[in-house]
Amino acid sequence: MSADGLWPVVNLGEHATVRARIGWKGLQASEYQDKGYIFLATPNIKGPHIDFRNVNFISKRRYIESPELMLQAGDVLLVKDGSTLGISNIVRSLPGPATVNGSIAVLRCSEGLCPAFLHQLTKATAFQKLINDKKSGLGVPHLFQADLKEFEVPLPSLPEQHRIAEILDTLDEAIRKTEQIIAKLQQMKQGLLHDLLTRGIDENGALRDPDRHPEQFKDSPLGWIPRGWEVAAFLTQCRSSAFGPRFPSDLYAHDGALATLRTTDMDDEGNINLSTMPKARIAPGSMSEHVLVPGDLLISRSGTCGIAAVFPGFGLPVVPGAFLIRFRLLRPQFAQFFRRYFNSPIGRPRLERLSVGGVQKNLKGSSVLSLRVPVLPSSEVLAVQQILDNAEQRITVETTDLSKLRTLKHGLMDDLLTGRVRVSVPEEAAA
């Protein structure tokens, strides 16, 4: 694991103890307590930090049965059994006495090995390969303690270990915080979407308040809606609709002149991945009535029914796949509004209720056209779209940053943990 012999390579067992529980001496689930001594299981160490809240508790008698597994700050916990074998975490602090179940090995470093460095090392590609090469077991994957002790790992100087761990831990924290920001923005967007689709915004750009101004609302087949809104069949908003065409799979080819947009090229929110569309050797002219134009609304009609997307345009002519329905709107600039409406917790269930069939549900285009939808004034639709565009743009920016951080972390792990890229260490630390 060390590039060009820059660092000595040692067996893990020479610089860390490897301990794991062998059986529970008849422990029964009925012995778990509402409080007591923390008993960590695999789900508790899956996240960026150990989850000490959603845990089981055991008695003091059970806790002291295995003193070597009484956790300490700095212990590295590694899953050694099951489908999540190889996941690791580090004990940064303890809210109380704690131990682990039989699926987790406890790695405790000696003075010459930095726990944070070892934690990062266990997540590296080279270490995970060692695990993959050594795992055994007929049904459930398993890693023996003896094998773990024999794993060969690089051992840079202790100051280098600390510096490498500091860099990678900083990136981990940046990734965690960015993930939290994205989750919060997603939650805010969902709340905003619900409010905009039920209350809309007034001429001042503020959400209408049905509690303070009930006079601004009226009853409708869709429930309580703003007075300026109408309810009409979706048919009234469409110029035309059509099912995607079918053609033989043997016509697909990398150099095809016609691309096909499939349901698998769309995620649950209707975002389209144009790079995954297959291409076919079909003359675009023969499919002219099916070729998509920017602003076309697409709704999946089979399998996962009701996912809506808006075609953004593409370099090649594109036709919808056989499991998509294409709707060409009278006002294409409102397509994003209807995409969000049909994908929302308000619109999606209504589409799903229209689907028919057994295991493989199907959605009829005529059923979608007859569905009653809210019809907003043009200016309000555009204002709603702009607000949601801004919210989605913030999420896109953070998601892009998260992708960059993960790419940087992956590259740095490989470089720093093998010594291909060396870190600078202050002279006093090196001394």
C-alpha positions, 0 to 999 in steps of 0.5 A: 500500500506504500508507493515505491517503498517510501514508508515501511509496510507493517502488519496491522496487528503489530501496531493495533489490537484487533478484538471482536466478540465471540458469541454472547454467552446466551444473550437474549433480545429480551435482556435489552433494556431501556437504559444502561450500557450502550450496545452498538450494532452495524447500523449505528456506525454506517453514518459519518459519525457514530449514532449513539441515539438509536441504540440498544442497552445491556446490563452492567453484567453483560457489559463487563463480560468482555472488558477488552471490548469496552470502547474508548475514544480513538477506537476504530470500529470495523464491520467484519460480518454481513453485507456491509462488511468493511464499513468503518467508523471511529469513536470520537467521544463517548456519551457513556460506557459502550460496547459492540455486538459480534459483527463489529471488530474493535481496532485499538492503536498503539502509540505509533499509530494514529487512530484517525489515520487508521480510520482513513486507511480502512476506507481506502481502496487498497484496504478494502481490496484486502478485505475483499480478498480475505473475506470468507463464509459460505452464506454470510461474508466474514472476516477473521480477526487473525486475517485482519492482524496480518493485513499489511499497511503503510506506516509513515511517521506519526506527524505525517499520519496526523497531517494526512488524517487532518486533511482527509477528516477536514474533507469528510466534514465538508462533505457531511456539512454539504450533504446536510445543506442539500437535505435542508434545501430539499426539505425547504423546496418540498414545503415551498412546492406544497405552498405554491401549488395550493396557495400561490402568490399574490401580486406582491410576490407573497404567499397567500394566507388562507387563515388571515385572508380566507376571502382570497380563496374559494372551494373547488373540485380540487379543494380550497384554491385561490379565487383567481385560479380555475380548474379544468381538464388537462386536455384544455392545456394541451395541443396534442398528445401521443404514445412513444413509438416501438421499433426493434431493439436490433436497430440500436447502434452507437452511431444511430441518427435517432435517439430514444428517451426512455423512462430509465433516463429520467429520475423520480423528479423528472430530471433527464439524463440525455447521455444515457439515451440509446441511439437507433439506425432509423431515418429521423424523417420517418419518425417526424411526427414523434420527434420531441421539441423543447418544452414537450411534457413527458409522463411515464405510462408503465411500471412506475407510472406518473413520472413527469419530465420536460424535454430540454432539447438535444443535438440529435432528433429524439423520440419518446420511448414506448413507455412514455406519453408525450404532451405538447402544451398550448403554452410550452413555457408552462411545462415546468409548472406541470412537471412539478405539479405532477411530480409533487405529493399532490399530483403524483398520487392522482396520476397513480390512482388513474393507473390500471392493471395488476403487477404491471400498472399502466396509465392511459393518455386519455385518463391523463387528459381528463384529469382536472388540474389547477389553471393559474393566471399566466403571470402567476405561473411564471412567478411560481416557476421562477421561485422554484427555479431559484430553489432548484438552482441552489440545490444544483450548486450545492450538489455540484460542490458535493460531487467535487468534494467527493472526487477530491476526497477519493483522489486524495485518499489514494495519493496521500495514503500511499505516499504518492503525494507527501504532506508537509509537516512542521519541523517541531512536529517532525522533531 
